[in-house]
């Protein structure tokens, strides 16, 4: 089965499949990092202004588009976990627009729960990976990953003219369109960089099982620690650490990760 038939098509992380299918992950791997960094720039949201941009992207995706949360008067989606989180975004260089965001929720004490602990704790069936087993300062959750609709594209949109998830081909070059499916992968890599920088040894995420399976094809092997539940769609709890994250990355995506590290370190 081809990679393009396996990798996820999701309204939040976008269509990784349609363009990844045109790149054999190992054969053309050397082009991935170069192509990504030509058009896209990852960066930490380390100022109030940039964090507001994160909250606006989340509002656009989670409140306006998907209606997972109620719309807010100020156009920013925020919650109790943001006070103990770090944030990152990916910028589209030619337009200087931010395409997407992700956060890393951290914990320094028992009162600072991770979202998975507060809302989905019962879904964690493998107690070897119970967050409560680890030092609070060494755990985190990758959360609120969102990609704006302008930078997502599903094959059917070309014919149906759907406003949701469509990319106007007259606006973006073919070269740019080729790198957009890597935005979600790039977000996980930025989150991984954040986690390593912050001394995080154990990371959790609630994600669709299809996404977790597809991530294996680039070498990111999340460990499923419970059965799927209905949480903003069918999602299951997963665990990952630095050794797992870095251990099996294919050559091209390892190069991409190294480039992302360089970019966010500037």
Buried (B, 14 or more C-beta within 10 A) or exposed (E): EEBBEBBBBBBBBBBBBBBBBEBEBEEEBEBBBEBBBEBBBBBBBEEEEBBBBBBBBBBBBBBBBBEBBEEEEEEBBBBEBBEBBBBBBBBBEEEEEBBBBBBBBBBEEEEBBBBBBEBBBEBBEEEEBBBEEBEBBBBBBBBBBBBBBBBBBBEEBEEEEEEEBBBEEEEBEEEBBBBBBBBBBBBBBBBBBBBBBEEBBBBBBBBBBBBBBBBEBBBBBBBBBBEBBEBEBEBBBBBBBBEBBBEBBBBBBBBBBEBBBEBBEE
